[in-house]
């Protein structure tokens, strides 16, 4: 069930459960340098716990992808961002779960950066559009999409994105 899925995704130190409800749990989420010790002292249903683990997975995948991008390993980073989008169902804020448009927008924009580095301009435009749909006036996504549009010969659309950037950030050197 959901509890088993969560246990597989983490290495639990201690846990106590009654009928699929985790009463207390101490464990680790993620792997490698992004590994994080987490403690859930309250009462959570197994679905709540699974969503918390998924949110931690999305965050860990984003951090891993960011490191791969900085190392110039764009194809691998793109794969991790894609996996992060698949895991990005919710985030935990003050113990409450909420879907996160912000995280999804960041993952789309970061994956678009990989597409741009790999020369896939159509995919860059598409992912930037998804990021902007989730977070209107997302400056990084607008700049990336403008770059890809310019390369594709769509100067007018690129200019529209750059005008939006300048409305948000009048001194943005990349848009001037």
C-alpha positions as YAML, in Angstrom:
chain: A
units: angstrom
residues:
- id: 1
  name: UNK
  ca: [0.00, 0.00, 0.00]
- id: 2
  name: UNK
  ca: [0.91, 3.64, 0.36]
- id: 3
  name: UNK
  ca: [2.82, 3.05, 3.58]
- id: 4
  name: UNK
  ca: [4.95, 0.37, 1.93]
- id: 5
  name: UNK
  ca: [5.69, 2.70, -0.98]
- id: 6
  name: UNK
  ca: [6.83, 5.39, 1.46]
- id: 7
  name: UNK
  ca: [9.00, 2.91, 3.36]
- id: 8
  name: UNK
  ca: [10.62, 1.81, 0.09]
- id: 9
  name: UNK
  ca: [11.40, 5.44, -0.76]
- id: 10
  name: UNK
  ca: [13.00, 6.12, 2.59]
- id: 11
  name: UNK
  ca: [15.23, 4.36, 5.07]
- id: 12
  name: UNK
  ca: [13.29, 4.39, 8.28]
- id: 13
  name: UNK
  ca: [14.99, 4.42, 11.64]
- id: 14
  name: UNK
  ca: [11.85, 3.92, 13.76]
- id: 15
  name: UNK
  ca: [8.17, 3.76, 13.00]
- id: 16
  name: UNK
  ca: [4.97, 2.77, 14.68]
- id: 17
  name: UNK
  ca: [1.81, 2.25, 12.68]
- id: 18
  name: UNK
  ca: [-1.73, 1.21, 13.40]
- id: 19
  name: UNK
  ca: [-3.95, 0.14, 10.53]
- id: 20
  name: UNK
  ca: [-2.00, 1.96, 7.83]
- id: 21
  name: UNK
  ca: [-1.61, 5.16, 9.84]
- id: 22
  name: UNK
  ca: [1.94, 6.14, 10.73]
- id: 23
  name: UNK
  ca: [2.02, 7.35, 14.31]
- id: 24
  name: UNK
  ca: [5.71, 8.23, 14.55]
- id: 25
  name: UNK
  ca: [8.47, 7.94, 12.00]
- id: 26
  name: UNK
  ca: [12.07, 8.96, 11.74]
- id: 27
  name: UNK
  ca: [13.74, 8.44, 8.40]
- id: 28
  name: UNK
  ca: [15.77, 9.78, 5.55]
- id: 29
  name: UNK
  ca: [14.54, 11.03, 2.21]
- id: 30
  name: UNK
  ca: [16.67, 11.23, -0.91]
- id: 31
  name: UNK
  ca: [20.05, 9.81, -1.67]
- id: 32
  name: UNK
  ca: [23.62, 10.98, -1.95]
- id: 33
  name: UNK
  ca: [24.43, 14.55, -0.92]
- id: 34
  name: UNK
  ca: [20.73, 15.52, -1.02]
- id: 35
  name: UNK
  ca: [19.85, 12.96, 1.66]
- id: 36
  name: UNK
  ca: [17.83, 14.60, 4.39]
- id: 37
  name: UNK
  ca: [16.84, 13.34, 7.83]
- id: 38
  name: UNK
  ca: [13.18, 13.96, 8.50]
- id: 39
  name: UNK
  ca: [10.96, 13.31, 11.52]
- id: 40
  name: UNK
  ca: [7.21, 12.94, 11.51]
- id: 41
  name: UNK
  ca: [6.08, 12.91, 15.15]
- id: 42
  name: UNK
  ca: [2.39, 13.46, 14.42]
- id: 43
  name: UNK
  ca: [-0.36, 11.27, 13.06]
- id: 44
  name: UNK
  ca: [-0.45, 11.05, 9.27]
- id: 45
  name: UNK
  ca: [-2.41, 8.78, 7.02]
- id: 46
  name: UNK
  ca: [-0.42, 6.67, 4.63]
- id: 47
  name: UNK
  ca: [-1.60, 8.87, 1.73]
- id: 48
  name: UNK
  ca: [-0.33, 11.97, 3.53]
- id: 49
  name: UNK
  ca: [2.99, 10.25, 4.16]
- id: 50
  name: UNK
  ca: [3.28, 9.12, 0.53]
- id: 51
  name: UNK
  ca: [2.66, 12.68, -0.68]
- id: 52
  name: UNK
  ca: [5.24, 14.03, 1.74]
- id: 53
  name: UNK
  ca: [7.78, 11.52, 0.41]
- id: 54
  name: UNK
  ca: [6.88, 12.45, -3.19]
- id: 55
  name: UNK
  ca: [7.39, 16.15, -2.41]
- id: 56
  name: UNK
  ca: [10.79, 15.37, -0.89]
- id: 57
  name: UNK
  ca: [11.63, 13.23, -3.94]
- id: 58
  name: UNK
  ca: [10.75, 16.09, -6.33]
- id: 59
  name: UNK
  ca: [12.94, 18.46, -4.35]
- id: 60
  name: UNK
  ca: [15.84, 15.98, -4.23]
- id: 61
  name: UNK
  ca: [15.56, 15.35, -7.99]
- id: 62
  name: UNK
  ca: [15.58, 19.11, -8.65]
- id: 63
  name: UNK
  ca: [18.74, 19.56, -6.56]
- id: 64
  name: UNK
  ca: [20.41, 16.63, -8.31]
- id: 65
  name: UNK
  ca: [19.42, 18.00, -11.73]
- id: 66
  name: UNK
  ca: [20.74, 21.45, -10.80]
- id: 67
  name: UNK
  ca: [24.13, 19.92, -9.93]
- id: 68
  name: UNK
  ca: [24.20, 17.97, -13.21]
- id: 69
  name: UNK
  ca: [23.34, 21.14, -15.15]
- id: 70
  name: UNK
  ca: [26.14, 23.08, -13.48]
- id: 71
  name: UNK
  ca: [28.53, 20.24, -14.39]
- id: 72
  name: UNK
  ca: [27.50, 20.55, -18.05]
- id: 73
  name: UNK
  ca: [25.68, 17.19, -18.09]
- id: 74
  name: UNK
  ca: [22.58, 18.58, -19.77]
- id: 75
  name: UNK
  ca: [20.97, 15.33, -20.98]
- id: 76
  name: UNK
  ca: [21.18, 13.77, -17.52]
- id: 77
  name: UNK
  ca: [19.89, 16.97, -15.92]
- id: 78
  name: UNK
  ca: [16.96, 17.03, -18.35]
- id: 79
  name: UNK
  ca: [16.07, 13.46, -17.34]
- id: 80
  name: UNK
  ca: [16.15, 14.38, -13.63]
- id: 81
  name: UNK
  ca: [13.97, 17.46, -14.19]
- id: 82
  name: UNK
  ca: [11.50, 15.25, -16.06]
- id: 83
  name: UNK
  ca: [11.50, 12.78, -13.17]
- id: 84
  name: UNK
  ca: [11.00, 15.68, -10.78]
- id: 85
  name: UNK
  ca: [7.93, 16.77, -12.73]
- id: 86
  name: UNK
  ca: [6.56, 13.25, -12.39]
- id: 87
  name: UNK
  ca: [7.13, 13.30, -8.64]
- id: 88
  name: UNK
  ca: [5.89, 16.85, -8.18]
- id: 89
  name: UNK
  ca: [2.41, 16.18, -6.85]
- id: 90
  name: UNK
  ca: [2.50, 18.15, -3.62]
- id: 91
  name: UNK
  ca: [4.69, 19.90, -1.13]
- id: 92
  name: UNK
  ca: [4.59, 20.10, 2.62]
- id: 93
  name: UNK
  ca: [4.18, 23.56, 4.10]
- id: 94
  name: UNK
  ca: [3.92, 23.77, 7.87]
- id: 95
  name: UNK
  ca: [2.78, 20.16, 8.04]
- id: 96
  name: UNK
  ca: [0.05, 20.71, 5.42]
- id: 97
  name: UNK
  ca: [0.17, 19.35, 1.89]
- id: 98
  name: UNK
  ca: [-0.53, 21.65, -1.06]
- id: 99
  name: UNK
  ca: [0.17, 21.31, -4.75]
- id: 100
  name: UNK
  ca: [3.01, 23.48, -5.86]
- id: 101
  name: UNK
  ca: [2.74, 25.44, -9.06]
- id: 102
  name: UNK
  ca: [5.99, 27.24, -8.16]
- id: 103
  name: UNK
  ca: [8.02, 24.02, -8.07]
- id: 104
  name: UNK
  ca: [6.47, 22.75, -11.29]
- id: 105
  name: UNK
  ca: [7.22, 26.08, -12.98]
- id: 106
  name: UNK
  ca: [10.85, 25.90, -11.82]
- id: 107
  name: UNK
  ca: [11.21, 22.33, -13.08]
- id: 108
  name: UNK
  ca: [9.74, 23.26, -16.48]
- id: 109
  name: UNK
  ca: [11.97, 26.35, -16.76]
- id: 110
  name: UNK
  ca: [15.08, 24.41, -15.73]
- id: 111
  name: UNK
  ca: [14.30, 21.60, -18.16]
- id: 112
  name: UNK
  ca: [13.86, 24.29, -20.84]
- id: 113
  name: UNK
  ca: [17.40, 25.48, -20.06]
- id: 114
  name: UNK
  ca: [18.64, 21.96, -20.77]
- id: 115
  name: UNK
  ca: [16.70, 21.86, -24.04]
- id: 116
  name: UNK
  ca: [18.23, 25.21, -25.01]
- id: 117
  name: UNK
  ca: [21.77, 24.00, -24.25]
- id: 118
  name: UNK
  ca: [21.09, 20.85, -26.30]
- id: 119
  name: UNK
  ca: [19.73, 22.85, -29.25]
- id: 120
  name: UNK
  ca: [16.11, 21.67, -28.97]
- id: 121
  name: UNK
  ca: [14.46, 25.05, -29.43]
- id: 122
  name: UNK
  ca: [10.91, 23.78, -29.96]
- id: 123
  name: UNK
  ca: [11.04, 21.91, -26.64]
- id: 124
  name: UNK
  ca: [12.52, 25.02, -24.98]
- id: 125
  name: UNK
  ca: [9.59, 27.11, -26.20]
- id: 126
  name: UNK
  ca: [7.09, 24.48, -25.06]
- id: 127
  name: UNK
  ca: [8.54, 24.04, -21.55]
- id: 128
  name: UNK
  ca: [8.91, 27.80, -21.05]
- id: 129
  name: UNK
  ca: [5.27, 28.18, -22.07]
- id: 130
  name: UNK
  ca: [4.29, 25.60, -19.43]
- id: 131
  name: UNK
  ca: [6.34, 27.43, -16.80]
- id: 132
  name: UNK
  ca: [4.81, 30.79, -17.72]
- id: 133
  name: UNK
  ca: [1.32, 29.31, -17.64]
- id: 134
  name: UNK
  ca: [1.95, 28.14, -14.07]
- id: 135
  name: UNK
  ca: [3.77, 31.33, -13.02]
- id: 136
  name: UNK
  ca: [2.91, 34.33, -15.19]
- id: 137
  name: UNK
  ca: [5.74, 36.83, -15.70]
- id: 138
  name: UNK
  ca: [8.40, 34.24, -14.81]
- id: 139
  name: UNK
  ca: [11.43, 36.24, -15.97]
- id: 140
  name: UNK
  ca: [13.87, 33.34, -16.46]
- id: 141
  name: UNK
  ca: [11.34, 31.41, -18.53]
- id: 142
  name: UNK
  ca: [10.49, 34.50, -20.60]
- id: 143
  name: UNK
  ca: [14.17, 35.13, -21.33]
- id: 144
  name: UNK
  ca: [14.80, 31.50, -22.33]
- id: 145
  name: UNK
  ca: [11.75, 31.41, -24.54]
- id: 146
  name: UNK
  ca: [12.78, 34.72, -26.17]
- id: 147
  name: UNK
  ca: [16.22, 33.27, -26.91]
- id: 148
  name: UNK
  ca: [14.74, 30.13, -28.48]
- id: 149
  name: UNK
  ca: [12.18, 32.14, -30.45]
- id: 150
  name: UNK
  ca: [14.91, 34.44, -31.79]
- id: 151
  name: UNK
  ca: [16.97, 31.42, -32.91]
- id: 152
  name: UNK
  ca: [13.88, 29.99, -34.61]
- id: 153
  name: UNK
  ca: [13.38, 33.27, -36.49]
- id: 154
  name: UNK
  ca: [10.32, 34.41, -34.54]
- id: 155
  name: UNK
  ca: [11.67, 37.84, -33.62]
- id: 156
  name: UNK
  ca: [8.27, 39.41, -33.06]
- id: 157
  name: UNK
  ca: [7.23, 36.83, -30.44]
- id: 158
  name: UNK
  ca: [10.69, 37.06, -28.85]
- id: 159
  name: UNK
  ca: [10.27, 40.83, -28.62]
- id: 160
  name: UNK
  ca: [6.93, 40.39, -26.83]
- id: 161
  name: UNK
  ca: [8.61, 38.23, -24.18]
- id: 162
  name: UNK
  ca: [11.44, 40.74, -23.77]
- id: 163
  name: UNK
  ca: [8.93, 43.58, -23.34]
- id: 164
  name: UNK
  ca: [7.25, 41.59, -20.55]
- id: 165
  name: UNK
  ca: [10.63, 41.08, -18.87]
- id: 166
  name: UNK
  ca: [11.32, 44.82, -19.02]
- id: 167
  name: UNK
  ca: [7.91, 45.54, -17.47]
- id: 168
  name: UNK
  ca: [8.89, 43.33, -14.52]
- id: 169
  name: UNK
  ca: [12.55, 44.28, -14.37]
- id: 170
  name: UNK
  ca: [13.25, 47.55, -16.21]
- id: 171
  name: UNK
  ca: [17.02, 47.24, -15.66]
- id: 172
  name: UNK
  ca: [17.36, 43.63, -16.81]
- id: 173
  name: UNK
  ca: [20.49, 43.69, -18.99]
- id: 174
  name: UNK
  ca: [19.53, 40.53, -20.88]
- id: 175
  name: UNK
  ca: [16.27, 42.07, -22.09]
- id: 176
  name: UNK
  ca: [17.63, 45.49, -23.05]
...
